[in-house]
Amino acid sequence: MAFPTPLALMIPLAFAVSDTLPRFNIEPTCKGGLDSPGLNERYDRCIAEENAARKKLEANWSGYPAGDRTVCARTAGMASGSYVELLTCLEMDADARKLKFR
């Protein structure tokens, strides 16, 4: 009986990641490790931007190519995770694809 190679076992994981929008804990991203007075406004703005990016991603997630979703989700989640970074990555990939056809 032949057993699947490790690479064959990992392929379904790559596609599973791209099927659903990942969940990030945006609080550490917005907090930035700083507890200084006066940062509440910056923190609140960051949370609002992250939530707006997530909302846009939820609306358009299936429209992005699966490969881009997988790579960008992995990249955006490397630290504490950022929907703004994820959206930016996906938009940059789309823009780069457009440039290739001009």
Backbone as a chain_set.jsonl record, in Angstrom:
{"seq": "MAFPTPLALMIPLAFAVSDTLPRFNIEPTCKGGLDSPGLNERYDRCIAEENAARKKLEANWSGYPAGDRTVCARTAGMASGSYVELLTCLEMDADARKLKFR", "coords": {"N": [[0.845, -1.181, 0.0], [0.627, 2.185, -0.882], [1.721, 5.164, 0.63], [0.664, 8.582, 1.005], [2.757, 11.277, -0.054], [4.462, 13.762, 1.953], [4.142, 16.309, 0.751], [1.854, 15.958, -0.803], [-0.019, 15.727, 1.181], [-0.093, 18.287, 2.188], [-1.166, 19.942, 0.22], [-4.09, 20.092, 0.169], [-4.426, 21.71, 2.443], [-3.422, 24.204, 1.694], [-5.375, 25.09, -0.078], [-7.622, 25.086, 1.515], [-7.176, 27.157, 3.306], [-7.603, 29.417, 1.753], [-10.325, 29.431, 1.248], [-12.013, 30.576, 3.181], [-12.296, 33.715, 4.824], [-9.602, 34.653, 6.83], [-9.378, 34.781, 10.426], [-8.245, 37.357, 12.356], [-6.553, 38.577, 15.258], [-6.839, 41.719, 15.866], [-6.205, 43.531, 17.794], [-3.533, 43.492, 19.078], [-2.074, 44.378, 16.86], [-3.039, 46.973, 16.456], [-2.559, 48.115, 18.917], [0.181, 48.087, 19.123], [2.087, 47.576, 21.048], [2.437, 49.704, 22.725], [1.754, 51.678, 25.565], [1.158, 54.372, 26.053], [-0.025, 57.58, 27.183], [-2.583, 59.305, 25.337], [-2.697, 57.745, 23.099], [-5.062, 56.636, 22.521], [-6.741, 57.71, 20.505], [-5.346, 57.104, 18.143], [-5.318, 54.322, 18.347], [-8.105, 53.754, 18.28], [-8.676, 54.684, 15.69], [-7.133, 52.911, 14.177], [-8.379, 50.445, 14.796], [-10.873, 50.964, 13.623], [-10.103, 51.204, 10.921], [-9.099, 48.621, 10.442], [-11.443, 47.103, 10.833], [-13.038, 48.141, 8.77], [-11.567, 47.298, 6.55], [-11.792, 44.541, 6.883], [-14.562, 44.245, 6.475], [-14.777, 44.973, 3.77], [-13.221, 42.942, 2.657], [-14.767, 40.699, 3.37], [-16.976, 41.111, 1.728], [-15.893, 40.8, -0.811], [-14.32, 38.521, -0.926], [-14.492, 35.959, -2.268], [-14.059, 36.746, -4.849], [-11.393, 37.196, -5.27], [-8.455, 35.679, -6.639], [-7.805, 32.274, -5.755], [-5.154, 31.462, -5.181], [-3.901, 33.923, -4.652], [-5.359, 34.68, -2.392], [-4.537, 32.725, -0.554], [-1.716, 33.093, -0.347], [-1.557, 35.82, 0.402], [-3.072, 35.829, 2.782], [-1.503, 34.255, 4.413], [0.814, 35.841, 4.517], [-0.166, 38.277, 5.627], [-0.902, 37.395, 8.112], [1.405, 36.858, 9.504], [2.626, 38.272, 11.673], [0.854, 39.706, 14.134], [-1.425, 39.828, 12.702], [-3.365, 41.409, 10.195], [-6.046, 42.946, 8.667], [-5.963, 45.112, 6.987], [-3.412, 44.878, 5.865], [-3.785, 42.439, 4.528], [-5.813, 43.088, 2.666], [-4.463, 45.075, 1.219], [-2.364, 43.567, 0.095], [-3.823, 41.808, -1.583], [-5.0, 43.667, -3.32], [-2.724, 44.787, -4.491], [-1.693, 42.562, -5.839], [-3.749, 42.222, -7.722], [-3.53, 44.638, -9.135], [-0.943, 44.352, -10.191], [-1.353, 42.238, -11.903], [-2.991, 43.428, -13.818], [-1.192, 45.233, -14.978], [0.484, 43.582, -16.427], [-0.872, 43.052, -18.736], [-0.972, 45.269, -20.295]], "CA": [[0.0, 0.0, 0.0], [1.429, 3.407, -0.977], [1.299, 6.257, 1.494], [0.855, 9.868, 0.335], [3.958, 12.029, 0.322], [4.116, 14.931, 2.778], [3.662, 17.389, -0.101], [0.472, 15.651, -1.177], [-0.858, 15.978, 2.35], [-0.155, 19.727, 2.438], [-1.883, 20.643, -0.835], [-5.443, 20.488, 0.579], [-4.36, 22.784, 3.428], [-3.221, 25.458, 0.98], [-6.634, 25.517, -0.649], [-8.577, 25.308, 2.597], [-6.9, 28.467, 3.874], [-8.135, 30.476, 0.91], [-11.775, 29.349, 1.114], [-12.682, 31.475, 4.117], [-11.513, 34.848, 5.31], [-9.003, 34.305, 8.121], [-9.705, 35.592, 11.602], [-7.06, 37.924, 12.99], [-6.71, 39.366, 16.473], [-6.29, 43.003, 15.435], [-5.856, 44.368, 18.937], [-2.086, 43.712, 19.203], [-1.627, 45.164, 15.714], [-3.395, 48.373, 16.683], [-1.947, 48.588, 20.151], [1.579, 48.331, 18.796], [2.956, 47.392, 22.21], [2.611, 50.97, 23.439], [0.725, 52.047, 26.537], [1.37, 55.78, 26.379], [-1.227, 58.419, 27.154], [-2.812, 59.969, 24.054], [-2.714, 56.811, 21.976], [-6.422, 56.125, 22.329], [-7.27, 58.137, 19.212], [-4.666, 56.309, 17.119], [-5.812, 52.958, 18.517], [-9.479, 53.715, 17.783], [-8.615, 54.83, 14.23], [-6.593, 51.654, 13.667], [-9.448, 49.444, 14.901], [-11.873, 51.304, 12.611], [-9.534, 50.862, 9.614], [-9.056, 47.159, 10.351], [-12.817, 46.619, 10.675], [-13.479, 48.525, 7.421], [-10.88, 46.398, 5.617], [-12.426, 43.22, 7.023], [-15.877, 44.307, 5.845], [-14.548, 44.949, 2.327], [-12.747, 41.594, 2.333], [-15.916, 39.786, 3.464], [-17.843, 41.329, 0.572], [-15.228, 40.481, -2.076], [-13.359, 37.433, -0.714], [-14.534, 34.918, -3.3], [-13.658, 37.335, -6.121], [-9.933, 37.188, -5.405], [-7.955, 34.35, -7.004], [-7.507, 31.418, -4.595], [-3.722, 31.515, -4.892], [-3.626, 35.211, -4.013], [-5.931, 34.645, -1.035], [-3.699, 31.877, 0.292], [-0.415, 33.734, -0.1], [-1.745, 37.064, 1.137], [-3.527, 35.513, 4.141], [-0.326, 33.786, 5.15], [1.691, 36.999, 4.72], [-0.804, 39.233, 6.535], [-1.033, 36.805, 9.442], [2.712, 36.481, 10.039], [2.822, 38.849, 13.0], [-0.397, 39.53, 14.877], [-2.509, 39.785, 11.735], [-3.934, 42.689, 9.824], [-6.92, 42.927, 7.508], [-5.474, 46.157, 6.089], [-2.31, 44.269, 5.115], [-4.348, 41.42, 3.659], [-6.481, 43.789, 1.578], [-3.421, 45.723, 0.419], [-1.691, 42.504, -0.655], [-4.725, 41.35, -2.642], [-5.147, 44.747, -4.296], [-1.457, 44.899, -5.213], [-1.643, 41.432, -6.774], [-4.689, 42.517, -8.813], [-2.934, 45.707, -9.925], [0.2, 43.792, -10.915], [-1.913, 41.406, -12.982], [-3.465, 44.369, -14.845], [-0.037, 45.808, -15.653], [1.059, 42.585, -17.323], [-1.648, 42.971, -19.968], [-0.975, 46.577, -20.989]], "C": [[0.89, 1.243, 0.0], [0.831, 4.47, -0.059], [1.539, 7.573, 0.776], [2.128, 10.55, 0.826], [3.547, 13.217, 1.17], [3.588, 16.095, 1.947], [2.207, 17.165, -0.494], [-0.483, 15.908, -0.019], [-1.061, 17.469, 2.591], [-0.993, 20.467, 1.401], [-3.314, 20.996, -0.424], [-5.441, 21.627, 1.594], [-4.209, 24.132, 2.747], [-4.532, 25.973, 0.416], [-7.671, 25.8, 0.427], [-8.402, 26.692, 3.203], [-7.599, 29.553, 3.068], [-9.656, 30.477, 0.81], [-12.522, 30.332, 2.009], [-11.726, 32.58, 4.553], [-10.916, 34.484, 6.664], [-9.47, 35.255, 9.219], [-8.396, 36.048, 12.244], [-7.454, 38.61, 14.292], [-6.041, 40.708, 16.179], [-5.831, 43.888, 16.591], [-4.348, 44.559, 19.103], [-1.519, 44.546, 18.051], [-1.873, 46.639, 15.963], [-2.743, 48.945, 17.937], [-0.463, 48.877, 19.935], [2.525, 48.204, 19.974], [3.162, 48.66, 23.025], [1.45, 51.233, 24.372], [0.906, 53.489, 26.981], [0.049, 56.537, 26.367], [-1.365, 59.068, 25.779], [-2.855, 59.035, 22.863], [-4.105, 56.266, 21.688], [-6.988, 56.481, 20.962], [-6.637, 57.315, 18.088], [-5.159, 54.854, 17.157], [-7.22, 52.819, 17.936], [-9.517, 53.815, 16.255], [-8.126, 53.538, 13.584], [-7.658, 50.564, 13.691], [-10.509, 49.703, 13.83], [-11.374, 50.927, 11.212], [-9.483, 49.349, 9.412], [-10.456, 46.582, 10.122], [-13.369, 46.956, 9.293], [-12.843, 47.611, 6.371], [-11.506, 45.007, 5.68], [-13.781, 43.184, 6.32], [-15.744, 44.251, 4.319], [-14.091, 43.565, 1.874], [-13.893, 40.588, 2.371], [-16.797, 39.897, 2.213], [-17.227, 40.807, -0.725], [-14.346, 39.24, -2.031], [-13.347, 36.418, -1.854], [-14.116, 35.441, -4.671], [-12.163, 37.382, -6.339], [-9.479, 35.789, -5.797], [-7.519, 33.565, -5.76], [-6.027, 31.471, -4.216], [-3.329, 32.805, -4.2], [-4.158, 35.222, -2.58], [-5.042, 33.861, -0.088], [-2.399, 32.571, 0.656], [-0.575, 34.989, 0.746], [-2.219, 36.826, 2.572], [-2.358, 35.055, 4.998], [0.595, 34.951, 5.486], [1.111, 37.958, 5.746], [-0.917, 38.699, 7.959], [0.286, 36.476, 10.109], [2.965, 37.053, 11.429], [1.534, 38.632, 13.792], [-1.604, 39.534, 13.957], [-3.118, 41.137, 11.48], [-4.783, 42.534, 8.568], [-6.508, 43.998, 6.496], [-4.331, 45.596, 5.245], [-2.825, 43.226, 4.126], [-5.011, 42.067, 2.44], [-5.468, 44.444, 0.65], [-2.7, 44.709, -0.461], [-2.557, 42.049, -1.828], [-4.894, 42.411, -3.731], [-3.872, 44.928, -5.124], [-1.307, 43.768, -6.223], [-2.551, 41.689, -7.976], [-4.125, 43.601, -9.727], [-1.766, 45.197, -10.76], [-0.285, 42.953, -12.096], [-2.397, 42.294, -14.137], [-2.297, 44.933, -15.647], [0.567, 44.846, -16.676], [0.356, 42.574, -18.677], [-1.716, 44.293, -20.723], [0.054, 46.593, -22.068]], "O": [[1.814, 1.336, 0.807], [-0.385, 4.647, 0.016], [2.501, 7.694, 0.018], [2.515, 10.407, 1.985], [2.393, 13.641, 1.112], [2.68, 16.799, 2.387], [1.418, 18.109, -0.508], [-1.639, 16.27, -0.236], [-2.086, 17.874, 3.138], [-1.49, 21.552, 1.701], [-3.728, 22.132, -0.656], [-6.369, 22.436, 1.604], [-4.813, 25.111, 3.184], [-4.776, 27.18, 0.432], [-8.517, 26.677, 0.251], [-9.385, 27.332, 3.575], [-8.129, 30.506, 3.639], [-10.227, 31.454, 0.324], [-13.561, 30.862, 1.615], [-10.513, 32.386, 4.635], [-11.642, 34.049, 7.559], [-9.897, 36.38, 8.957], [-7.554, 35.233, 12.622], [-8.552, 39.155, 14.413], [-4.817, 40.82, 16.238], [-5.144, 44.886, 16.377], [-3.907, 45.698, 19.258], [-0.59, 45.33, 18.248], [-0.999, 47.466, 15.705], [-2.419, 50.132, 17.992], [0.077, 49.819, 20.514], [3.658, 48.68, 19.906], [3.991, 48.676, 23.935], [0.292, 51.031, 24.006], [0.813, 53.787, 28.172], [-0.877, 56.184, 25.637], [-0.36, 59.35, 25.127], [-3.031, 59.484, 21.73], [-4.302, 55.523, 20.727], [-7.642, 55.654, 20.325], [-7.338, 56.877, 17.176], [-5.385, 54.241, 16.114], [-7.498, 51.88, 17.19], [-10.294, 53.117, 15.602], [-8.653, 53.122, 12.553], [-7.822, 49.837, 12.711], [-10.992, 48.764, 13.198], [-12.137, 50.392, 10.407], [-9.792, 48.855, 8.327], [-10.629, 45.675, 9.307], [-14.088, 46.15, 8.702], [-13.505, 47.199, 5.418], [-11.723, 44.371, 4.648], [-14.109, 42.207, 5.649], [-16.514, 43.558, 3.654], [-14.523, 43.074, 0.831], [-13.984, 39.72, 1.503], [-17.298, 38.893, 1.707], [-17.951, 40.413, -1.639], [-13.679, 38.936, -3.021], [-12.278, 36.061, -2.348], [-13.844, 34.645, -5.57], [-11.704, 37.585, -7.463], [-10.058, 34.805, -5.336], [-6.937, 34.128, -4.833], [-5.698, 31.52, -3.031], [-2.521, 32.796, -3.27], [-3.492, 35.71, -1.667], [-4.816, 34.278, 1.048], [-2.025, 32.63, 1.828], [0.179, 35.203, 1.695], [-1.811, 37.546, 3.483], [-2.245, 35.427, 6.166], [1.1, 35.045, 6.605], [1.823, 38.406, 6.644], [-1.017, 39.478, 8.907], [0.294, 35.87, 11.18], [3.485, 36.341, 12.288], [1.17, 37.494, 14.085], [-2.716, 39.263, 14.412], [-3.361, 41.916, 12.402], [-4.309, 42.055, 7.538], [-6.682, 43.816, 5.291], [-4.291, 45.818, 4.035], [-2.338, 43.151, 2.999], [-4.788, 41.634, 1.309], [-5.603, 44.373, -0.572], [-2.455, 44.973, -1.638], [-2.064, 41.921, -2.948], [-4.928, 42.09, -4.919], [-3.942, 45.192, -6.324], [-0.845, 43.992, -7.342], [-2.173, 41.408, -9.114], [-4.228, 43.501, -10.95], [-1.624, 45.578, -11.922], [0.323, 42.97, -13.167], [-2.226, 41.94, -15.303], [-2.401, 45.094, -16.863], [1.106, 45.286, -17.691], [0.937, 42.128, -19.666], [-2.457, 44.407, -21.699], [0.206, 47.598, -22.762]]}, "num_chains": 1, "name": "protein.A"}
